[in-house]
């Protein structure tokens, strides 16, 4: 082993250790590697930065935008509603349709995004059918992972492996090259879930599944908000007049959280959402949540110049077509963890108000404005239904866990959905026919989404998961560095010396196991970046076609079924499904073996050695 290879391996080991610790963030680690690699003198600065111009990186970024367009136009939600309608009261039919729908949708958009969309749908269906959510959440996550095995654009590892083939001078994979194997695994996955669903039912989740779909009143009770609603009229001489809610800081100073404002306009009274820039006027009626039960109401009312106004029942029921609530959860990789509710700026940025917080299924009391949030926390937010709906397109930092039954009365018109489907169809047609390179096909799809107003530029930029992009860009140079220093040749020689005499299928099985195991500790994208060149070099050493070796790495990178932390998809369903770590191990490990055997059998048939 030469000195340069030693430095590269040391940097690679350091990156893997930091990925496992998740400190610092993966994108920061990637940037550190971009800085460190040229210092080894193995790569030049242009070679290290070449990942920024790699077509696969542009394709992956553009696909995030395509997926966001499908979310914003409501196509995913319409599929969920049709799924509920067609499933009827049959759990078997539900699992089959759920897995087919999620896998199909995940083949053209982020699997993590698909799961975030379907969690509230599945929870609602489970409540209606009175079955445990644990019987449905794992089929949901497995289908999302299998979706990565269906098309070239389904998951970043597929594009990484395809790009590595093209870079080596070989023909890459076609759009549907993965489909025959992926569809076979999907059928096996559905059958496997139908057979093992009884092992997923938890006695501690059955009771919750039998409850009816949550209403606003149910959520108010669960977050211990009952009795906190008030209507306050702003007097003519009030100190509130002419000031914005951000300036007043009523929640922090007086424990009064303004949810909405009733204002007289000509001949009718309208309801305004309470945002940070809302300026109060004399005669306004404030719909407020009394955050602190210990405040001196009479003294506060006198000081602020407001007076109580009678309510018929609850302002949520009085204004249920305009005013609503939603339960929002912070996923494991949320950037909001560690911030306080005050720092979130929900009122300023989302035009919604945080009125409740639950941690470990327990509602927290008090002002909460300085409470630091943790991954897994659920927030109850209130405001205009239109703004609540917009939350469903921002699942990177939080996901809408459940919407109350009242949302059915205010479902918005999704007029741009046909245009989004047309844009998606054009992109797929161009990629399948090969009329233009893949990178141009997805960029055309993005432009069509924008032209039809399925997505605006701000939403498009926000939709791109820059952590994933930087991770790929930062890890791609390692493949070249290992190649130039002889690291790949060393790995191939070791692999062939151990299993070369056992034949190509044994090498394929070994590559699958190595990729799947490494993927337990670092992201599947980084795993694909590391394993793809080794797989292709192994094929060259055996004088075999590199296509089956590259394909086996791509399939194994998506086979993250074994633990709840091996993929964000699994982590998302951990809480709603009330799973334990061991549930994924005992269900996921056997299925990973099934996927490995299926892949090792089918890949050489479809891609001859």
C-alpha positions as a printed NumPy array, in Angstrom:
array([[  0.   ,   0.   ,   0.   ],
       [  1.444,   3.371,  -1.042],
       [  1.338,   6.532,   1.044],
       [ -1.222,   8.287,  -1.143],
       [ -3.633,   5.337,  -0.921],
       [ -3.171,   5.376,   2.849],
       [ -4.205,   9.028,   3.018],
       [ -7.257,   8.42 ,   0.824],
       [ -8.353,   5.421,   2.927],
       [ -7.826,   7.425,   6.1  ],
       [-10.045,  10.227,   4.773],
       [-12.65 ,   7.683,   3.664],
       [-12.636,   6.036,   7.102],
       [-12.981,   9.45 ,   8.742],
       [-15.942,  10.288,   6.497],
       [-17.669,   6.988,   7.335],
       [-17.143,   7.497,  11.078],
       [-18.586,  11.016,  10.871],
       [-21.526,   9.733,   8.816],
       [-22.274,   7.119,  11.486],
       [-22.019,   9.712,  14.295],
       [-24.065,  12.195,  12.249],
       [-21.913,  14.974,  13.687],
       [-21.34 ,  17.199,  11.852],
       [-24.116,  16.948,   9.233],
       [-23.482,  14.82 ,   6.148],
       [-23.262,  17.85 ,   3.847],
       [-20.63 ,  19.423,   6.1  ],
       [-18.644,  16.169,   6.02 ],
       [-18.882,  16.179,   2.215],
       [-17.519,  19.744,   2.074],
       [-14.689,  18.768,   4.426],
       [-13.748,  15.937,   2.064],
       [-13.83 ,  18.314,  -0.923],
       [-11.313,  20.508,   0.902],
       [ -9.176,  17.629,   2.193],
       [ -8.822,  15.499,  -0.967],
       [ -6.702,  17.978,  -2.956],
       [ -4.37 ,  18.212,   0.054],
       [ -3.472,  14.529,  -0.469],
       [ -2.037,  15.555,  -3.865],
       [ -3.889,  12.591,  -5.368],
       [ -6.499,  14.812,  -7.054],
       [ -6.329,  18.293,  -8.443],
       [ -8.88 ,  20.913,  -7.401],
       [-10.761,  20.652, -10.762],
       [-10.931,  16.861, -10.375],
       [-12.287,  17.214,  -6.835],
       [-14.943,  19.716,  -7.936],
       [-15.947,  17.775, -11.053],
       [-18.988,  16.385,  -9.243],
       [-20.724,  19.761,  -9.499],
       [-20.85 ,  19.342, -13.288],
       [-21.813,  15.677, -13.258],
       [-25.089,  15.161, -15.211],
       [-26.424,  12.718, -12.6  ],
       [-26.2  ,  15.43 ,  -9.915],
       [-28.249,  17.819, -12.08 ],
       [-30.793,  15.066, -12.786],
       [-31.214,  14.264,  -9.082],
       [-31.699,  17.953,  -8.207],
       [-34.272,  18.365, -10.992],
       [-36.178,  15.284,  -9.852],
       [-36.728,  16.889,  -6.44 ],
       [-38.472,  19.73 ,  -8.295],
       [-40.619,  17.281, -10.304],
       [-41.653,  15.534,  -7.089],
       [-42.545,  18.842,  -5.453],
       [-44.764,  19.671,  -8.44 ],
       [-46.643,  16.412,  -7.942],
       [-47.141,  17.254,  -4.252],
       [-48.233,  20.862,  -4.783],
       [-50.81 ,  19.907,  -7.393],
       [-52.316,  17.31 ,  -5.054],
       [-51.763,  14.291,  -7.285],
       [-50.337,  12.24 ,  -4.423],
       [-53.272,  13.122,  -2.146],
       [-55.801,  12.245,  -4.836],
       [-54.144,   8.844,  -5.154],
       [-54.487,   8.391,  -1.392],
       [-58.183,   9.25 ,  -1.483],
       [-58.798,   6.83 ,  -4.369],
       [-56.846,   4.187,  -2.5  ],
       [-59.148,   4.563,   0.511],
       [-62.213,   4.382,  -1.718],
       [-61.112,   1.274,  -3.634],
       [-59.815,  -0.614,  -0.609],
       [-63.261,  -0.732,   0.945],
       [-63.189,  -2.737,   4.157],
       [-60.643,  -5.343,   3.025],
       [-57.247,  -5.206,   4.723],
       [-55.74 ,  -7.527,   2.098],
       [-56.933,  -5.337,  -0.766],
       [-55.702,  -2.282,   1.117],
       [-52.145,  -3.624,   1.537],
       [-51.96 ,  -4.629,  -2.127],
       [-53.255,  -1.269,  -3.393],
       [-51.173,   0.683,  -0.881],
       [-47.913,  -0.976,  -1.873],
       [-48.666,  -0.718,  -5.608],
       [-49.58 ,   2.966,  -5.297],
       [-46.601,   3.932,  -3.137],
       [-44.145,   1.984,  -5.309],
       [-45.554,   3.52 ,  -8.491],
       [-45.423,   7.053,  -7.113],
       [-41.993,   6.513,  -5.584],
       [-40.599,   5.445,  -8.958],
       [-40.788,   9.059, -10.17 ],
       [-40.355,  11.077,  -6.951],
       [-38.616,  10.949,  -3.581],
       [-39.57 ,   7.847,  -1.602],
       [-39.187,   9.826,   1.631],
       [-41.639,  12.402,   0.308],
       [-44.107,   9.688,  -0.687],
       [-44.035,   8.16 ,   2.805],
       [-44.507,  11.583,   4.406],
       [-47.575,  12.096,   2.208],
       [-49.107,   8.698,   2.922],
       [-48.572,   8.496,   6.708],
       [-51.695,  10.559,   7.53 ],
       [-53.64 ,   8.735,   4.798],
       [-52.716,   5.345,   6.246],
       [-53.463,   6.452,   9.812],
       [-56.905,   7.596,   8.696],
       [-57.579,   4.321,   6.853],
       [-56.417,   2.27 ,   9.859],
       [-58.786,   4.188,  12.124],
       [-61.694,   3.688,   9.738],
       [-61.037,  -0.051,   9.359],
       [-60.3  ,  -0.371,  13.11 ],
       [-56.961,  -2.111,  12.56 ],
       [-53.582,  -1.407,  14.14 ],
       [-51.479,   1.132,  12.197],
       [-48.502,  -1.193,  12.748],
       [-50.024,  -3.626,  10.223],
       [-49.862,  -0.955,   7.505],
       [-46.863,   1.26 ,   8.242],
       [-44.186,  -1.328,   7.46 ],
       [-45.82 ,  -2.294,   4.13 ],
       [-45.765,   1.443,   3.405],
       [-42.025,   1.773,   4.081],
       [-41.122,  -1.474,   2.264],
       [-43.05 ,  -0.369,  -0.831],
       [-41.259,   2.995,  -0.79 ],
       [-37.869,   1.25 ,  -0.644],
       [-38.833,  -1.162,  -3.438],
       [-39.866,   1.822,  -5.573],
       [-36.144,   2.556,  -5.898],
       [-35.8  ,  -0.681,  -7.865],
       [-38.372,   0.217, -10.54 ],
       [-36.921,   3.014, -12.684],
       [-33.625,   4.719, -13.403],
       [-34.743,   7.972, -11.715],
       [-36.42 ,   6.398,  -8.67 ],
       [-33.486,   6.916,  -6.311],
       [-30.086,   8.678,  -6.433],
       [-28.016,   5.421,  -6.19 ],
       [-29.467,   4.289,  -9.534],
       [-28.277,   7.489, -11.199],
       [-24.877,   7.201,  -9.485],
       [-24.33 ,   3.653, -10.763],
       [-25.591,   4.564, -14.248],
       [-23.212,   7.545, -14.329],
       [-20.288,   5.337, -13.277],
       [-21.003,   2.958, -16.167],
       [-21.139,   5.822, -18.666],
       [-17.956,   7.316, -17.224],
       [-16.211,   3.98 , -17.798],
       [-17.203,   3.985, -21.46 ],
       [-20.035,   1.476, -21.134],
       [-23.682,   1.788, -22.073],
       [-25.747,   2.952, -19.127],
       [-29.125,   1.647, -17.993],
       [-32.35 ,   2.545, -19.785],
       [-35.263,   4.164, -17.946],
       [-37.057,   0.841, -17.304],
       [-33.964,  -1.393, -17.059],
       [-34.697,  -1.962, -13.356],
       [-38.408,  -2.663, -13.844],
       [-38.439,  -6.477, -14.45 ],
       [-36.436,  -7.134, -11.288],
       [-38.162,  -4.427,  -9.274],
       [-41.654,  -5.611, -10.216],
       [-40.739,  -9.172,  -9.239],
       [-39.458,  -7.963,  -5.873],
       [-42.591,  -5.819,  -5.443],
       [-44.826,  -8.865,  -5.981],
       [-42.713, -10.857,  -3.512],
       [-42.858,  -7.917,  -1.083],
       [-46.649,  -7.754,  -1.239],
       [-46.928, -11.516,  -0.662],
       [-44.394, -11.302,   2.174],
       [-46.294,  -8.472,   3.889],
       [-49.589, -10.332,   3.59 ],
       [-47.987, -13.359,   5.258],
       [-46.154, -11.469,   8.023],
       [-48.71 ,  -8.727,   8.823],
       [-49.935, -10.708,  11.838],
       [-46.438, -10.407,  13.365],
       [-46.72 ,  -6.63 ,  13.088],
       [-49.885,  -6.136,  15.148],
       [-49.006,  -4.717,  18.547],
       [-51.321,  -5.114,  21.516],
       [-50.417,  -1.613,  22.659],
       [-51.48 ,  -0.089,  19.343],
       [-54.733,  -1.939,  18.738],
       [-56.687,   0.297,  21.072],
       [-55.579,   3.458,  19.37 ],
       [-56.441,   2.02 ,  15.987],
       [-60.031,   1.416,  16.988],
       [-60.677,   5.09 ,  17.632],
       [-62.55 ,   7.136,  15.091],
       [-60.765,   9.649,  12.915],
       [-59.673,  12.642,  14.997],
       [-61.779,  15.76 ,  14.987],
       [-60.562,  19.194,  16.045],
       [-62.215,  18.629,  19.415],
       [-60.224,  15.389,  19.852],
       [-56.939,  17.145,  19.118],
       [-57.814,  20.008,  21.47 ],
       [-58.473,  17.461,  24.218],
       [-55.281,  15.45 ,  23.55 ],
       [-53.143,  18.576,  23.729],
       [-54.968,  19.707,  26.9  ],
       [-56.196,  22.958,  25.344],
       [-59.801,  22.787,  26.564],
       [-61.056,  25.945,  28.25 ],
       [-58.349,  28.174,  26.785],
       [-60.377,  29.686,  23.926],
       [-61.5  ,  33.335,  24.208],
       [-62.927,  36.072,  21.97 ],
       [-61.632,  39.549,  22.822],
       [-62.828,  42.811,  21.257],
       [-60.248,  45.583,  20.732],
       [-61.6  ,  48.831,  22.203],
       [-61.253,  52.193,  20.488],
       [-58.694,  53.383,  23.059],
       [-56.726,  50.117,  23.102],
       [-52.918,  50.175,  23.047],
       [-53.12 ,  47.367,  20.485],
       [-54.509,  49.511,  17.669],
       [-52.067,  50.281,  14.879],
       [-49.519,  47.683,  15.995],
       [-48.614,  44.338,  14.416],
       [-48.658,  41.055,  16.312],
       [-44.882,  40.7  ,  15.936],
       [-44.425,  44.096,  17.598],
       [-46.834,  43.327,  20.433],
       [-45.355,  39.966,  21.507],
       [-48.643,  39.155,  23.283],
       [-47.793,  35.503,  23.76 ],
       [-44.529,  36.125,  25.555],
       [-45.7  ,  39.17 ,  27.545],
       [-49.253,  38.195,  28.474],
       [-49.651,  34.501,  27.598],
       [-52.187,  35.411,  24.9  ],
       [-51.741,  33.659,  21.542],
       [-53.832,  35.269,  18.774],
       [-55.093,  32.563,  16.381],
       [-57.235,  34.692,  14.049],
       [-58.941,  38.069,  13.795],
       [-62.621,  38.76 ,  13.071],
       [-62.962,  42.095,  11.246],
       [-66.011,  43.954,   9.995],
       [-65.82 ,  44.68 ,   6.282],
       [-68.75 ,  46.578,   4.799],
       [-71.8  ,  44.415,   5.438],
       [-70.159,  41.259,   6.745],
       [-67.601,  40.071,   9.254],
       [-64.592,  38.237,   7.779],
       [-61.945,  36.05 ,   9.382],
       [-58.295,  36.999,   8.902],
       [-55.351,  34.732,   9.599],
       [-53.127,  36.001,  12.422],
       [-49.686,  36.549,  10.904],
       [-46.748,  38.468,  12.272],
       [-47.583,  41.441,  10.055],
       [-51.287,  41.574,  10.978],
       [-52.036,  45.105,  12.197],
       [-54.832,  45.328,  14.753],
       [-57.659,  47.851,  14.536],
       [-60.334,  49.119,  16.896],
       [-63.383,  46.866,  16.749],
       [-61.408,  43.754,  15.802],
       [-62.412,  40.594,  17.628],
       [-59.383,  38.479,  18.488],
       [-59.729,  34.699,  18.642],
       [-57.102,  33.826,  21.217],
       [-55.643,  30.855,  23.02 ],
       [-54.76 ,  31.58 ,  26.666],
       [-51.361,  29.927,  26.842],
       [-50.78 ,  30.432,  30.541],
       [-53.57 ,  29.516,  32.984],
       [-51.998,  31.663,  35.707],
       [-52.312,  35.074,  34.05 ],
       [-54.373,  37.798,  35.688],
       [-57.113,  38.047,  33.052],
       [-58.927,  41.139,  34.332],
       [-55.75 ,  43.136,  34.827],
       [-54.381,  42.073,  31.412],
       [-57.654,  42.948,  29.669],
       [-57.675,  46.393,  31.29 ],
       [-54.03 ,  47.036,  30.456],
       [-54.422,  46.002,  26.821],
       [-57.783,  47.7  ,  26.282],
       [-59.781,  44.612,  25.302],
       [-63.045,  43.128,  26.547],
       [-64.332,  39.529,  26.399],
       [-67.046,  38.621,  23.891],
       [-69.343,  35.625,  24.32 ],
       [-68.787,  32.503,  22.19 ],
       [-71.537,  30.159,  21.013],
       [-69.362,  27.069,  21.419],
       [-65.796,  27.021,  20.075],
       [-64.313,  29.349,  17.511],
       [-63.004,  26.273,  15.673],
       [-66.549,  25.002,  15.228],
       [-67.917,  28.489,  14.495],
       [-65.337,  28.98 ,  11.716],
       [-64.599,  25.387,  10.737],
       [-64.597,  26.199,   6.993],
       [-61.876,  28.826,   7.448],
       [-60.019,  27.992,  10.657],
       [-58.414,  24.631,  11.287],
       [-55.623,  22.751,  13.021],
       [-53.044,  20.178,  12.019],
       [-50.674,  17.882,  13.878],
       [-47.087,  18.29 ,  12.681],
       [-44.147,  16.003,  13.516],
       [-40.415,  16.744,  13.336],
       [-38.729,  13.891,  11.39 ],
       [-35.295,  12.546,  12.429],
       [-33.292,  14.781,  10.079],
       [-35.309,  17.936,  10.713],
       [-33.289,  21.139,  10.831],
       [-35.774,  22.483,  13.37 ],
       [-34.574,  20.207,  16.178],
       [-32.832,  22.25 ,  18.858],
       [-34.745,  25.42 ,  18.026],
       [-37.386,  26.94 ,  20.261],
       [-40.994,  27.527,  19.214],
       [-40.208,  31.24 ,  19.243],
       [-37.307,  30.676,  16.825],
       [-39.432,  28.625,  14.423],
       [-41.274,  31.738,  13.35 ],
       [-44.322,  29.714,  12.296],
       [-46.529,  32.803,  12.451],
       [-44.137,  34.85 ,  10.321],
       [-43.047,  32.209,   7.796],
       [-46.021,  29.819,   7.643],
       [-48.826,  32.15 ,   8.768],
       [-49.781,  29.567,  11.396],
       [-49.678,  29.529,  15.194],
       [-48.264,  26.779,  17.395],
       [-50.851,  26.121,  20.104],
       [-49.71 ,  22.761,  21.502],
       [-46.669,  20.507,  21.926],
       [-46.51 ,  16.796,  22.688],
       [-43.366,  14.853,  23.537],
       [-43.36 ,  11.091,  24.078],
       [-47.161,  11.13 ,  23.728],
       [-47.48 ,  13.614,  26.608],
       [-48.819,  17.167,  26.155],
       [-46.618,  19.872,  27.673],
       [-48.158,  22.825,  29.524],
       [-47.105,  26.441,  29.908],
       [-45.883,  29.151,  27.565],
       [-43.514,  26.804,  25.704],
       [-42.064,  29.659,  23.62 ],
       [-38.564,  28.897,  24.919],
       [-38.937,  25.11 ,  24.819],
       [-36.263,  23.523,  22.6  ],
       [-37.765,  21.042,  20.158],
       [-36.568,  17.465,  19.674],
       [-36.898,  15.038,  16.766],
       [-40.166,  13.149,  17.17 ],
       [-41.986,  16.039,  18.851],
       [-45.467,  16.785,  17.527],
       [-46.822,  20.314,  17.299],
       [-50.44 ,  21.357,  16.991],
       [-50.679,  24.352,  14.682],
       [-53.753,  26.475,  13.993],
       [-54.681,  28.868,  11.222],
       [-56.248,  29.178,   7.808],
       [-56.882,  25.85 ,   6.051],
       [-55.112,  27.147,   2.958],
       [-51.909,  27.684,   4.891],
       [-52.273,  24.32 ,   6.634],
       [-52.531,  22.651,   3.228],
       [-49.291,  24.326,   2.16 ],
       [-47.482,  22.6  ,   5.012],
       [-47.94 ,  19.272,   3.225],
       [-45.4  ,  20.318,   0.621],
       [-42.627,  21.029,   3.14 ],
       [-41.826,  17.568,   4.49 ],
       [-38.054,  18.06 ,   4.721],
       [-38.184,  19.666,   8.176],
       [-41.611,  18.528,   9.323],
       [-44.493,  16.442,   8.087],
       [-48.213,  16.792,   8.593],
       [-48.991,  13.772,  10.726],
       [-52.76 ,  14.127,  10.737],
       [-55.521,  16.443,   9.606],
       [-58.837,  16.463,  11.473],
       [-62.036,  15.168,   9.915],
       [-63.229,  18.754,   9.309],
       [-60.672,  19.136,   6.503],
       [-62.976,  17.122,   4.223],
       [-65.294,  20.134,   4.092],
       [-62.56 ,  22.453,   2.808],
       [-60.626,  20.358,   0.29 ],
       [-59.157,  22.792,  -2.251],
       [-59.605,  22.608,  -6.034],
       [-56.471,  21.128,  -7.587],
       [-56.76 ,  22.634, -11.057],
       [-53.123,  22.226, -12.094],
       [-52.972,  18.451, -11.558],
       [-53.566,  17.566, -15.265],
       [-50.709,  19.862, -16.269],
       [-48.392,  18.24 , -13.747],
       [-49.256,  14.805, -15.127],
       [-48.613,  16.055, -18.66 ],
       [-45.201,  17.444, -17.638],
       [-44.318,  14.137, -15.965],
       [-45.458,  12.164, -19.028],
       [-43.318,  14.308, -21.344],
       [-40.261,  13.772, -19.143],
       [-40.751,   9.99 , -18.986],
       [-41.401,   9.803, -22.763],
       [-38.189,  11.681, -23.54 ],
       [-36.169,   9.466, -21.189],
       [-37.668,   6.222, -22.482],
       [-37.25 ,   7.08 , -26.175],
       [-33.811,   8.618, -25.727],
       [-34.67 ,  11.568, -27.964],
       [-32.613,  13.802, -25.677],
       [-30.125,  13.052, -22.875],
       [-31.668,  12.306, -19.491],
       [-30.481,  15.575, -17.997],
       [-32.283,  17.563, -20.704],
       [-35.436,  15.452, -20.295],
       [-35.766,  16.234, -16.582],
       [-34.945,  19.913, -17.109],
       [-37.68 ,  20.091, -19.769],
       [-40.053,  18.504, -17.241],
       [-39.09 ,  21.148, -14.659],
       [-39.633,  23.977, -17.135],
       [-43.05 ,  22.611, -18.066],
       [-43.989,  22.385, -14.382],
       [-43.048,  26.051, -14.009],
       [-44.746,  27.149, -17.237],
       [-48.015,  25.532, -16.148],
       [-47.652,  27.102, -12.654],
       [-47.518,  23.734, -10.954],
       [-44.571,  25.109,  -8.989],
       [-42.996,  28.528,  -8.538],
       [-39.284,  29.284,  -8.456],
       [-39.107,  29.765,  -4.686],
       [-40.788,  26.399,  -4.082],
       [-38.556,  24.77 ,  -6.687],
       [-35.38 ,  25.908,  -4.931],
       [-36.762,  24.917,  -1.52 ],
       [-37.711,  21.464,  -2.791],
       [-34.133,  20.498,  -3.668],
       [-32.558,  18.515,  -0.854],
       [-29.188,  20.23 ,  -0.91 ],
       [-27.766,  17.877,   1.722],
       [-28.151,  14.965,  -0.712],
       [-26.654,  16.955,  -3.584],
       [-23.589,  17.984,  -1.586],
       [-23.209,  14.435,  -0.255],
       [-22.993,  13.053,  -3.795],
       [-20.661,  15.799,  -4.98 ],
       [-18.381,  15.29 ,  -1.991],
       [-18.209,  11.491,  -2.305],
       [-17.792,  11.199,  -6.091],
       [-14.084,  12.222,  -6.003],
       [-13.308,   9.232,  -3.775],
       [-14.013,   6.874,  -6.659],
       [-11.432,   8.641,  -8.818],
       [ -8.959,   8.898,  -5.913],
       [ -9.21 ,   5.164,  -5.166],
       [ -8.793,   4.399,  -8.839],
       [ -5.677,   6.56 ,  -9.233],
       [ -4.017,   5.191,  -6.068],
       [ -4.774,   1.547,  -6.799],
       [ -7.351,   1.161,  -4.025],
       [-10.015,  -0.252,  -6.327],
       [ -7.562,  -2.777,  -7.802],
       [ -6.633,  -3.84 ,  -4.276],
       [-10.312,  -4.345,  -3.299],
       [-11.012,  -6.313,  -6.497],
       [ -8.016,  -8.594,  -5.985],
       [ -9.117,  -9.309,  -2.432],
       [-12.658, -10.034,  -3.562],
       [-11.565, -12.356,  -6.374],
       [ -9.021, -14.168,  -4.213],
       [-11.718, -14.998,  -1.689],
       [-14.654, -15.825,  -3.983],
       [-13.32 , -15.829,  -7.552],
       [-13.292, -19.621,  -7.824],
       [-16.928, -19.814,  -6.708],
       [-18.148, -18.184,  -9.924],
       [-19.765, -14.865, -10.956],
       [-22.993, -15.411,  -9.018],
       [-21.042, -15.729,  -5.793],
       [-19.297, -12.446,  -6.576],
       [-22.702, -10.849,  -7.214],
       [-24.002, -12.16 ,  -3.877],
       [-20.893, -10.86 ,  -2.086],
       [-21.283,  -7.428,  -3.675],
       [-24.952,  -7.371,  -2.627],
       [-24.141,  -8.278,   0.983],
       [-21.279,  -5.769,   1.19 ],
       [-23.428,  -2.955,  -0.225],
       [-26.408,  -3.768,   2.011],
       [-24.255,  -3.97 ,   5.153],
       [-22.371,  -0.738,   4.433],
       [-25.741,   0.906,   3.766],
       [-26.719,   0.196,   7.374],
       [-24.146,   2.716,   8.562],
       [-23.938,   5.379,   5.854],
       [-26.42 ,   6.666,   3.277],
       [-27.285,   4.424,   0.342],
       [-26.102,   7.155,  -2.032],
       [-22.631,   7.266,  -0.489],
       [-22.588,   3.46 ,  -0.481],
       [-23.352,   3.374,  -4.213],
       [-20.585,   5.897,  -4.901],
       [-18.066,   3.653,  -3.115],
       [-19.248,   0.26 ,  -4.374],
       [-20.041,   1.014,  -8.037],
       [-16.393,   1.349,  -9.182],
       [-15.433,  -1.791,  -7.252],
       [-18.256,  -3.727,  -8.932],
       [-17.308,  -2.519, -12.414],
       [-13.607,  -3.224, -11.84 ],
       [-14.496,  -6.742, -10.609],
       [-16.366,  -7.366, -13.848],
       [-13.394,  -6.144, -15.879],
       [-11.032,  -8.44 , -13.952],
       [-13.319, -11.392, -14.681],
       [-13.689, -10.29 , -18.319],
       [-17.433, -10.119, -17.819],
       [-20.058,  -7.505, -18.661],
       [-20.116,  -4.772, -16.   ],
       [-23.905,  -4.237, -16.284],
       [-24.989,  -7.079, -13.921],
       [-22.355,  -6.103, -11.35 ],
       [-23.453,  -2.456, -11.41 ],
       [-27.119,  -3.472, -11.265],
       [-26.573,  -5.639,  -8.181],
       [-25.026,  -2.662,  -6.342],
       [-27.966,  -0.407,  -7.249],
       [-30.503,  -3.006,  -6.062],
       [-28.63 ,  -3.652,  -2.811],
       [-28.428,   0.089,  -2.108],
       [-32.253,   0.196,  -2.044],
       [-32.553,  -2.927,   0.136],
       [-32.481,  -0.962,   3.405],
       [-35.134,  -3.099,   5.117],
       [-33.166,  -4.335,   8.126],
       [-33.217,  -1.522,  10.713],
       [-35.33 ,   1.569,  11.421],
       [-32.266,   3.793,  10.958],
       [-30.974,   2.31 ,   7.7  ],
       [-33.224,   4.646,   5.709],
       [-35.213,   7.83 ,   6.476],
       [-38.233,   5.977,   5.084],
       [-38.078,   3.445,   7.936],
       [-37.429,   6.127,  10.541],
       [-40.525,   8.061,   9.511],
       [-42.888,   5.117,  10.142],
       [-41.227,   4.081,  13.406],
       [-43.368,   6.383,  15.58 ],
       [-46.746,   6.176,  13.779],
       [-46.39 ,   2.371,  13.553],
       [-45.311,   2.117,  17.217],
       [-42.498,  -0.213,  16.19 ],
       [-39.461,  -1.297,  18.131],
       [-35.98 ,  -1.754,  16.678],
       [-36.402,  -5.526,  16.712],
       [-39.55 ,  -5.389,  14.573],
       [-37.515,  -4.218,  11.59 ],
       [-34.8  ,  -6.792,  12.25 ],
       [-37.111,  -9.809,  12.362],
       [-39.19 ,  -8.665,   9.378],
       [-36.472,  -6.924,   7.368],
       [-33.593,  -9.401,   7.512],
       [-35.519, -12.348,   5.971],
       [-36.896, -10.093,   3.247],
       [-33.412,  -8.722,   2.485],
       [-32.258, -12.316,   1.978],
       [-35.219, -12.894,  -0.358],
       [-34.291,  -9.764,  -2.336],
       [-30.656, -10.875,  -2.538],
       [-31.533, -14.357,  -3.837],
       [-34.009, -12.903,  -6.344],
       [-31.455, -10.398,  -7.582],
       [-28.645, -12.928,  -7.891],
       [-30.945, -15.226,  -9.894],
       [-32.575, -12.641, -12.176],
       [-29.77 , -10.145, -12.835],
       [-27.527, -12.547, -14.832],
       [-30.573, -13.657, -16.831],
       [-31.603, -10.124, -17.82 ],
       [-28.026,  -8.812, -18.078],
       [-25.871, -11.71 , -19.334],
       [-22.444, -12.061, -17.814]])
